[in-house]
Amino acid sequence: MAKKHITLQHSESVIVQAAAQIYSAYIASGRVPADDDNTKYLKQSIKEAIMIARSVDDAVISDGEME
């Protein structure tokens, strides 16, 4: 299999990190069954990470957003 290069924007990499933490928590808690193809909880983790990011973006005004 050929290697593929991935380039993520900073905000995307932050969401990847959050999704990975959420997904690992699902695995550690035993919620991901051994026969699962890992897509259900992986996709759920990504959705939850995006939901968290959007909630923070709505609640916080960063320095770059101020006029």
PyMOL Python script that loads the backbone (N, CA, C, O; Angstrom):
from pymol import cmd

cmd.read_pdbstr("""\
ATOM      1  N   MET A   1       0.839  -1.170   0.000  1.00  0.00           N
ATOM      2  CA  MET A   1       0.000   0.000   0.000  1.00  0.00           C
ATOM      3  C   MET A   1       0.891   1.242   0.000  1.00  0.00           C
ATOM      4  O   MET A   1       1.833   1.340   0.787  1.00  0.00           O
ATOM      5  N   ALA A   2       0.590   2.174  -0.875  1.00  0.00           N
ATOM      6  CA  ALA A   2       1.364   3.406  -0.982  1.00  0.00           C
ATOM      7  C   ALA A   2       1.048   4.335   0.183  1.00  0.00           C
ATOM      8  O   ALA A   2      -0.093   4.421   0.637  1.00  0.00           O
ATOM      9  N   LYS A   3       2.071   5.023   0.654  1.00  0.00           N
ATOM     10  CA  LYS A   3       1.866   5.983   1.732  1.00  0.00           C
ATOM     11  C   LYS A   3       1.171   7.217   1.178  1.00  0.00           C
ATOM     12  O   LYS A   3       1.449   7.655   0.061  1.00  0.00           O
ATOM     13  N   LYS A   4       0.272   7.765   1.966  1.00  0.00           N
ATOM     14  CA  LYS A   4      -0.430   8.979   1.567  1.00  0.00           C
ATOM     15  C   LYS A   4      -0.110  10.062   2.581  1.00  0.00           C
ATOM     16  O   LYS A   4      -0.127   9.818   3.787  1.00  0.00           O
ATOM     17  N   HIS A   5       0.175  11.236   2.100  1.00  0.00           N
ATOM     18  CA  HIS A   5       0.504  12.368   2.954  1.00  0.00           C
ATOM     19  C   HIS A   5      -0.770  13.119   3.302  1.00  0.00           C
ATOM     20  O   HIS A   5      -1.614  13.359   2.439  1.00  0.00           O
ATOM     21  N   ILE A   6      -0.904  13.485   4.556  1.00  0.00           N
ATOM     22  CA  ILE A   6      -2.074  14.228   5.009  1.00  0.00           C
ATOM     23  C   ILE A   6      -1.609  15.562   5.571  1.00  0.00           C
ATOM     24  O   ILE A   6      -0.676  15.624   6.372  1.00  0.00           O
ATOM     25  N   THR A   7      -2.265  16.617   5.142  1.00  0.00           N
ATOM     26  CA  THR A   7      -1.990  17.944   5.677  1.00  0.00           C
ATOM     27  C   THR A   7      -3.275  18.466   6.292  1.00  0.00           C
ATOM     28  O   THR A   7      -4.297  18.583   5.617  1.00  0.00           O
ATOM     29  N   LEU A   8      -3.214  18.779   7.581  1.00  0.00           N
ATOM     30  CA  LEU A   8      -4.384  19.284   8.285  1.00  0.00           C
ATOM     31  C   LEU A   8      -4.144  20.727   8.710  1.00  0.00           C
ATOM     32  O   LEU A   8      -3.028  21.111   9.058  1.00  0.00           O
ATOM     33  N   GLN A   9      -5.203  21.510   8.674  1.00  0.00           N
ATOM     34  CA  GLN A   9      -5.157  22.844   9.247  1.00  0.00           C
ATOM     35  C   GLN A   9      -5.121  22.692  10.771  1.00  0.00           C
ATOM     36  O   GLN A   9      -5.464  21.636  11.303  1.00  0.00           O
ATOM     37  N   HIS A  10      -4.704  23.752  11.467  1.00  0.00           N
ATOM     38  CA  HIS A  10      -4.589  23.667  12.920  1.00  0.00           C
ATOM     39  C   HIS A  10      -5.923  23.279  13.569  1.00  0.00           C
ATOM     40  O   HIS A  10      -5.956  22.416  14.446  1.00  0.00           O
ATOM     41  N   SER A  11      -7.009  23.904  13.146  1.00  0.00           N
ATOM     42  CA  SER A  11      -8.314  23.596  13.743  1.00  0.00           C
ATOM     43  C   SER A  11      -8.709  22.144  13.492  1.00  0.00           C
ATOM     44  O   SER A  11      -9.336  21.520  14.348  1.00  0.00           O
ATOM     45  N   GLU A  12      -8.356  21.606  12.343  1.00  0.00           N
ATOM     46  CA  GLU A  12      -8.650  20.209  12.043  1.00  0.00           C
ATOM     47  C   GLU A  12      -7.841  19.281  12.944  1.00  0.00           C
ATOM     48  O   GLU A  12      -8.357  18.269  13.419  1.00  0.00           O
ATOM     49  N   SER A  13      -6.594  19.619  13.177  1.00  0.00           N
ATOM     50  CA  SER A  13      -5.762  18.759  14.023  1.00  0.00           C
ATOM     51  C   SER A  13      -6.241  18.773  15.472  1.00  0.00           C
ATOM     52  O   SER A  13      -6.117  17.771  16.176  1.00  0.00           O
ATOM     53  N   VAL A  14      -6.788  19.905  15.920  1.00  0.00           N
ATOM     54  CA  VAL A  14      -7.350  19.977  17.271  1.00  0.00           C
ATOM     55  C   VAL A  14      -8.565  19.060  17.369  1.00  0.00           C
ATOM     56  O   VAL A  14      -8.732  18.363  18.370  1.00  0.00           O
ATOM     57  N   ILE A  15      -9.405  19.052  16.352  1.00  0.00           N
ATOM     58  CA  ILE A  15     -10.585  18.182  16.346  1.00  0.00           C
ATOM     59  C   ILE A  15     -10.169  16.718  16.267  1.00  0.00           C
ATOM     60  O   ILE A  15     -10.796  15.867  16.898  1.00  0.00           O
ATOM     61  N   VAL A  16      -9.130  16.412  15.510  1.00  0.00           N
ATOM     62  CA  VAL A  16      -8.614  15.037  15.446  1.00  0.00           C
ATOM     63  C   VAL A  16      -8.160  14.585  16.828  1.00  0.00           C
ATOM     64  O   VAL A  16      -8.452  13.464  17.243  1.00  0.00           O
ATOM     65  N   GLN A  17      -7.452  15.446  17.537  1.00  0.00           N
ATOM     66  CA  GLN A  17      -6.983  15.093  18.884  1.00  0.00           C
ATOM     67  C   GLN A  17      -8.158  14.834  19.829  1.00  0.00           C
ATOM     68  O   GLN A  17      -8.146  13.865  20.588  1.00  0.00           O
ATOM     69  N   ALA A  18      -9.159  15.690  19.781  1.00  0.00           N
ATOM     70  CA  ALA A  18     -10.334  15.505  20.641  1.00  0.00           C
ATOM     71  C   ALA A  18     -11.075  14.226  20.274  1.00  0.00           C
ATOM     72  O   ALA A  18     -11.477  13.466  21.156  1.00  0.00           O
ATOM     73  N   ALA A  19     -11.257  13.984  18.987  1.00  0.00           N
ATOM     74  CA  ALA A  19     -11.958  12.773  18.542  1.00  0.00           C
ATOM     75  C   ALA A  19     -11.192  11.521  18.962  1.00  0.00           C
ATOM     76  O   ALA A  19     -11.802  10.525  19.352  1.00  0.00           O
ATOM     77  N   ALA A  20      -9.877  11.563  18.887  1.00  0.00           N
ATOM     78  CA  ALA A  20      -9.068  10.412  19.302  1.00  0.00           C
ATOM     79  C   ALA A  20      -9.215  10.140  20.796  1.00  0.00           C
ATOM     80  O   ALA A  20      -9.268   8.986  21.219  1.00  0.00           O
ATOM     81  N   GLN A  21      -9.279  11.201  21.589  1.00  0.00           N
ATOM     82  CA  GLN A  21      -9.467  11.024  23.032  1.00  0.00           C
ATOM     83  C   GLN A  21     -10.850  10.453  23.334  1.00  0.00           C
ATOM     84  O   GLN A  21     -10.989   9.567  24.177  1.00  0.00           O
ATOM     85  N   ILE A  22     -11.864  10.958  22.651  1.00  0.00           N
ATOM     86  CA  ILE A  22     -13.219  10.439  22.854  1.00  0.00           C
ATOM     87  C   ILE A  22     -13.288   8.974  22.433  1.00  0.00           C
ATOM     88  O   ILE A  22     -13.855   8.147  23.146  1.00  0.00           O
ATOM     89  N   TYR A  23     -12.708   8.654  21.270  1.00  0.00           N
ATOM     90  CA  TYR A  23     -12.727   7.282  20.761  1.00  0.00           C
ATOM     91  C   TYR A  23     -11.977   6.337  21.701  1.00  0.00           C
ATOM     92  O   TYR A  23     -12.430   5.220  21.953  1.00  0.00           O
ATOM     93  N   SER A  24     -10.844   6.778  22.213  1.00  0.00           N
ATOM     94  CA  SER A  24     -10.086   5.921  23.127  1.00  0.00           C
ATOM     95  C   SER A  24     -10.864   5.684  24.419  1.00  0.00           C
ATOM     96  O   SER A  24     -10.753   4.620  25.028  1.00  0.00           O
ATOM     97  N   ALA A  25     -11.650   6.674  24.834  1.00  0.00           N
ATOM     98  CA  ALA A  25     -12.495   6.489  26.022  1.00  0.00           C
ATOM     99  C   ALA A  25     -13.583   5.447  25.755  1.00  0.00           C
ATOM    100  O   ALA A  25     -13.897   4.639  26.629  1.00  0.00           O
ATOM    101  N   TYR A  26     -14.154   5.465  24.561  1.00  0.00           N
ATOM    102  CA  TYR A  26     -15.126   4.432  24.196  1.00  0.00           C
ATOM    103  C   TYR A  26     -14.482   3.045  24.264  1.00  0.00           C
ATOM    104  O   TYR A  26     -15.075   2.103  24.788  1.00  0.00           O
ATOM    105  N   ILE A  27     -13.273   2.930  23.734  1.00  0.00           N
ATOM    106  CA  ILE A  27     -12.573   1.641  23.737  1.00  0.00           C
ATOM    107  C   ILE A  27     -12.256   1.219  25.167  1.00  0.00           C
ATOM    108  O   ILE A  27     -12.514   0.078  25.551  1.00  0.00           O
ATOM    109  N   ALA A  28     -11.694   2.143  25.963  1.00  0.00           N
ATOM    110  CA  ALA A  28     -11.295   1.828  27.336  1.00  0.00           C
ATOM    111  C   ALA A  28     -12.485   1.426  28.202  1.00  0.00           C
ATOM    112  O   ALA A  28     -12.346   0.613  29.116  1.00  0.00           O
ATOM    113  N   SER A  29     -13.654   1.996  27.914  1.00  0.00           N
ATOM    114  CA  SER A  29     -14.841   1.677  28.710  1.00  0.00           C
ATOM    115  C   SER A  29     -15.524   0.394  28.247  1.00  0.00           C
ATOM    116  O   SER A  29     -16.506  -0.041  28.848  1.00  0.00           O
ATOM    117  N   GLY A  30     -15.007  -0.211  27.179  1.00  0.00           N
ATOM    118  CA  GLY A  30     -15.570  -1.461  26.684  1.00  0.00           C
ATOM    119  C   GLY A  30     -16.800  -1.293  25.816  1.00  0.00           C
ATOM    120  O   GLY A  30     -17.505  -2.267  25.551  1.00  0.00           O
ATOM    121  N   ARG A  31     -17.071  -0.081  25.371  1.00  0.00           N
ATOM    122  CA  ARG A  31     -18.274   0.149  24.559  1.00  0.00           C
ATOM    123  C   ARG A  31     -18.104  -0.279  23.108  1.00  0.00           C
ATOM    124  O   ARG A  31     -19.094  -0.516  22.417  1.00  0.00           O
ATOM    125  N   VAL A  32     -16.859  -0.383  22.635  1.00  0.00           N
ATOM    126  CA  VAL A  32     -16.615  -0.787  21.246  1.00  0.00           C
ATOM    127  C   VAL A  32     -16.451  -2.306  21.222  1.00  0.00           C
ATOM    128  O   VAL A  32     -15.465  -2.828  21.741  1.00  0.00           O
ATOM    129  N   PRO A  33     -17.410  -3.023  20.623  1.00  0.00           N
ATOM    130  CA  PRO A  33     -17.321  -4.482  20.597  1.00  0.00           C
ATOM    131  C   PRO A  33     -16.167  -4.964  19.722  1.00  0.00           C
ATOM    132  O   PRO A  33     -15.771  -4.291  18.771  1.00  0.00           O
ATOM    133  N   ALA A  34     -15.642  -6.124  20.053  1.00  0.00           N
ATOM    134  CA  ALA A  34     -14.494  -6.681  19.319  1.00  0.00           C
ATOM    135  C   ALA A  34     -14.826  -6.932  17.851  1.00  0.00           C
ATOM    136  O   ALA A  34     -13.955  -6.805  16.991  1.00  0.00           O
ATOM    137  N   ASP A  35     -16.070  -7.283  17.558  1.00  0.00           N
ATOM    138  CA  ASP A  35     -16.445  -7.581  16.176  1.00  0.00           C
ATOM    139  C   ASP A  35     -16.900  -6.339  15.402  1.00  0.00           C
ATOM    140  O   ASP A  35     -17.295  -6.440  14.240  1.00  0.00           O
ATOM    141  N   ASP A  36     -16.843  -5.174  16.044  1.00  0.00           N
ATOM    142  CA  ASP A  36     -17.228  -3.924  15.383  1.00  0.00           C
ATOM    143  C   ASP A  36     -16.134  -3.534  14.396  1.00  0.00           C
ATOM    144  O   ASP A  36     -14.949  -3.742  14.660  1.00  0.00           O
ATOM    145  N   ASP A  37     -16.527  -2.975  13.271  1.00  0.00           N
ATOM    146  CA  ASP A  37     -15.526  -2.546  12.287  1.00  0.00           C
ATOM    147  C   ASP A  37     -14.969  -1.164  12.626  1.00  0.00           C
ATOM    148  O   ASP A  37     -14.286  -0.546  11.809  1.00  0.00           O
ATOM    149  N   ASN A  38     -15.263  -0.688  13.828  1.00  0.00           N
ATOM    150  CA  ASN A  38     -14.737   0.567  14.384  1.00  0.00           C
ATOM    151  C   ASN A  38     -15.312   1.828  13.752  1.00  0.00           C
ATOM    152  O   ASN A  38     -14.914   2.928  14.135  1.00  0.00           O
ATOM    153  N   THR A  39     -16.216   1.710  12.818  1.00  0.00           N
ATOM    154  CA  THR A  39     -16.715   2.935  12.190  1.00  0.00           C
ATOM    155  C   THR A  39     -17.813   3.613  12.995  1.00  0.00           C
ATOM    156  O   THR A  39     -17.885   4.842  13.000  1.00  0.00           O
ATOM    157  N   LYS A  40     -18.660   2.869  13.668  1.00  0.00           N
ATOM    158  CA  LYS A  40     -19.767   3.482  14.410  1.00  0.00           C
ATOM    159  C   LYS A  40     -19.245   4.419  15.499  1.00  0.00           C
ATOM    160  O   LYS A  40     -19.621   5.590  15.543  1.00  0.00           O
ATOM    161  N   TYR A  41     -18.392   3.916  16.366  1.00  0.00           N
ATOM    162  CA  TYR A  41     -17.891   4.736  17.464  1.00  0.00           C
ATOM    163  C   TYR A  41     -16.851   5.750  16.992  1.00  0.00           C
ATOM    164  O   TYR A  41     -16.719   6.820  17.586  1.00  0.00           O
ATOM    165  N   LEU A  42     -16.128   5.430  15.951  1.00  0.00           N
ATOM    166  CA  LEU A  42     -15.176   6.392  15.389  1.00  0.00           C
ATOM    167  C   LEU A  42     -15.930   7.594  14.823  1.00  0.00           C
ATOM    168  O   LEU A  42     -15.570   8.738  15.100  1.00  0.00           O
ATOM    169  N   LYS A  43     -16.968   7.343  14.038  1.00  0.00           N
ATOM    170  CA  LYS A  43     -17.776   8.433  13.479  1.00  0.00           C
ATOM    171  C   LYS A  43     -18.469   9.227  14.580  1.00  0.00           C
ATOM    172  O   LYS A  43     -18.556  10.452  14.501  1.00  0.00           O
ATOM    173  N   GLN A  44     -18.963   8.534  15.609  1.00  0.00           N
ATOM    174  CA  GLN A  44     -19.604   9.205  16.729  1.00  0.00           C
ATOM    175  C   GLN A  44     -18.609  10.106  17.455  1.00  0.00           C
ATOM    176  O   GLN A  44     -18.957  11.214  17.863  1.00  0.00           O
ATOM    177  N   SER A  45     -17.387   9.640  17.615  1.00  0.00           N
ATOM    178  CA  SER A  45     -16.347  10.429  18.273  1.00  0.00           C
ATOM    179  C   SER A  45     -16.048  11.703  17.500  1.00  0.00           C
ATOM    180  O   SER A  45     -15.869  12.765  18.097  1.00  0.00           O
ATOM    181  N   ILE A  46     -15.992  11.606  16.184  1.00  0.00           N
ATOM    182  CA  ILE A  46     -15.727  12.778  15.344  1.00  0.00           C
ATOM    183  C   ILE A  46     -16.879  13.771  15.460  1.00  0.00           C
ATOM    184  O   ILE A  46     -16.652  14.972  15.601  1.00  0.00           O
ATOM    185  N   LYS A  47     -18.121  13.273  15.402  1.00  0.00           N
ATOM    186  CA  LYS A  47     -19.289  14.157  15.542  1.00  0.00           C
ATOM    187  C   LYS A  47     -19.270  14.877  16.888  1.00  0.00           C
ATOM    188  O   LYS A  47     -19.565  16.070  16.963  1.00  0.00           O
ATOM    189  N   GLU A  48     -18.924  14.151  17.944  1.00  0.00           N
ATOM    190  CA  GLU A  48     -18.893  14.753  19.270  1.00  0.00           C
ATOM    191  C   GLU A  48     -17.773  15.782  19.386  1.00  0.00           C
ATOM    192  O   GLU A  48     -17.960  16.824  20.014  1.00  0.00           O
ATOM    193  N   ALA A  49     -16.624  15.509  18.796  1.00  0.00           N
ATOM    194  CA  ALA A  49     -15.518  16.469  18.829  1.00  0.00           C
ATOM    195  C   ALA A  49     -15.888  17.752  18.086  1.00  0.00           C
ATOM    196  O   ALA A  49     -15.555  18.848  18.539  1.00  0.00           O
ATOM    197  N   ILE A  50     -16.571  17.625  16.956  1.00  0.00           N
ATOM    198  CA  ILE A  50     -17.016  18.799  16.197  1.00  0.00           C
ATOM    199  C   ILE A  50     -18.066  19.571  16.994  1.00  0.00           C
ATOM    200  O   ILE A  50     -18.053  20.801  17.008  1.00  0.00           O
ATOM    201  N   MET A  51     -18.974  18.857  17.656  1.00  0.00           N
ATOM    202  CA  MET A  51     -19.990  19.507  18.472  1.00  0.00           C
ATOM    203  C   MET A  51     -19.329  20.305  19.610  1.00  0.00           C
ATOM    204  O   MET A  51     -19.742  21.428  19.900  1.00  0.00           O
ATOM    205  N   ILE A  52     -18.323  19.735  20.240  1.00  0.00           N
ATOM    206  CA  ILE A  52     -17.596  20.440  21.294  1.00  0.00           C
ATOM    207  C   ILE A  52     -16.914  21.676  20.727  1.00  0.00           C
ATOM    208  O   ILE A  52     -16.982  22.750  21.324  1.00  0.00           O
ATOM    209  N   ALA A  53     -16.257  21.536  19.579  1.00  0.00           N
ATOM    210  CA  ALA A  53     -15.560  22.668  18.963  1.00  0.00           C
ATOM    211  C   ALA A  53     -16.528  23.795  18.619  1.00  0.00           C
ATOM    212  O   ALA A  53     -16.230  24.966  18.856  1.00  0.00           O
ATOM    213  N   ARG A  54     -17.678  23.447  18.063  1.00  0.00           N
ATOM    214  CA  ARG A  54     -18.669  24.476  17.723  1.00  0.00           C
ATOM    215  C   ARG A  54     -19.225  25.155  18.970  1.00  0.00           C
ATOM    216  O   ARG A  54     -19.454  26.365  18.972  1.00  0.00           O
ATOM    217  N   SER A  55     -19.441  24.385  20.020  1.00  0.00           N
ATOM    218  CA  SER A  55     -19.951  24.956  21.268  1.00  0.00           C
ATOM    219  C   SER A  55     -18.950  25.936  21.869  1.00  0.00           C
ATOM    220  O   SER A  55     -19.332  27.002  22.354  1.00  0.00           O
ATOM    221  N   VAL A  56     -17.679  25.576  21.836  1.00  0.00           N
ATOM    222  CA  VAL A  56     -16.638  26.475  22.347  1.00  0.00           C
ATOM    223  C   VAL A  56     -16.549  27.719  21.480  1.00  0.00           C
ATOM    224  O   VAL A  56     -16.419  28.828  22.000  1.00  0.00           O
ATOM    225  N   ASP A  57     -16.616  27.547  20.160  1.00  0.00           N
ATOM    226  CA  ASP A  57     -16.537  28.684  19.250  1.00  0.00           C
ATOM    227  C   ASP A  57     -17.692  29.657  19.484  1.00  0.00           C
ATOM    228  O   ASP A  57     -17.510  30.872  19.409  1.00  0.00           O
ATOM    229  N   ASP A  58     -18.872  29.124  19.767  1.00  0.00           N
ATOM    230  CA  ASP A  58     -20.032  29.970  20.045  1.00  0.00           C
ATOM    231  C   ASP A  58     -19.913  30.694  21.387  1.00  0.00           C
ATOM    232  O   ASP A  58     -20.403  31.813  21.537  1.00  0.00           O
ATOM    233  N   ALA A  59     -19.267  30.060  22.353  1.00  0.00           N
ATOM    234  CA  ALA A  59     -19.205  30.599  23.709  1.00  0.00           C
ATOM    235  C   ALA A  59     -18.027  31.536  23.966  1.00  0.00           C
ATOM    236  O   ALA A  59     -18.065  32.346  24.893  1.00  0.00           O
ATOM    237  N   VAL A  60     -16.978  31.427  23.145  1.00  0.00           N
ATOM    238  CA  VAL A  60     -15.745  32.156  23.417  1.00  0.00           C
ATOM    239  C   VAL A  60     -15.406  33.087  22.240  1.00  0.00           C
ATOM    240  O   VAL A  60     -15.470  32.688  21.078  1.00  0.00           O
ATOM    241  N   ILE A  61     -15.051  34.313  22.566  1.00  0.00           N
ATOM    242  CA  ILE A  61     -14.568  35.248  21.548  1.00  0.00           C
ATOM    243  C   ILE A  61     -13.047  35.317  21.709  1.00  0.00           C
ATOM    244  O   ILE A  61     -12.534  35.787  22.724  1.00  0.00           O
ATOM    245  N   SER A  62     -12.348  34.839  20.689  1.00  0.00           N
ATOM    246  CA  SER A  62     -10.882  34.849  20.761  1.00  0.00           C
ATOM    247  C   SER A  62     -10.345  36.206  20.339  1.00  0.00           C
ATOM    248  O   SER A  62     -11.064  37.024  19.765  1.00  0.00           O
ATOM    249  N   ASP A  63      -9.080  36.430  20.630  1.00  0.00           N
ATOM    250  CA  ASP A  63      -8.447  37.715  20.300  1.00  0.00           C
ATOM    251  C   ASP A  63      -8.563  38.064  18.818  1.00  0.00           C
ATOM    252  O   ASP A  63      -8.747  39.229  18.468  1.00  0.00           O
ATOM    253  N   GLY A  64      -8.458  37.063  17.950  1.00  0.00           N
ATOM    254  CA  GLY A  64      -8.530  37.303  16.515  1.00  0.00           C
ATOM    255  C   GLY A  64      -9.914  37.663  16.012  1.00  0.00           C
ATOM    256  O   GLY A  64     -10.056  38.154  14.892  1.00  0.00           O
ATOM    257  N   GLU A  65     -10.936  37.427  16.821  1.00  0.00           N
ATOM    258  CA  GLU A  65     -12.308  37.729  16.422  1.00  0.00           C
ATOM    259  C   GLU A  65     -12.776  39.097  16.874  1.00  0.00           C
ATOM    260  O   GLU A  65     -13.855  39.542  16.483  1.00  0.00           O
ATOM    261  N   MET A  66     -11.981  39.769  17.691  1.00  0.00           N
ATOM    262  CA  MET A  66     -12.365  41.069  18.225  1.00  0.00           C
ATOM    263  C   MET A  66     -11.977  42.174  17.256  1.00  0.00           C
ATOM    264  O   MET A  66     -10.939  42.103  16.598  1.00  0.00           O
ATOM    265  N   GLU A  67     -12.812  43.183  17.176  1.00  0.00           N
ATOM    266  CA  GLU A  67     -12.516  44.315  16.295  1.00  0.00           C
ATOM    267  C   GLU A  67     -12.083  45.511  17.101  1.00  0.00           C
ATOM    268  O   GLU A  67     -11.790  46.564  16.534  1.00  0.00           O
TER     269      GLU A  67
END
""", "prot")
cmd.dss("prot")
cmd.show_as("cartoon", "prot")
cmd.util.cbc("prot")
cmd.orient("prot")
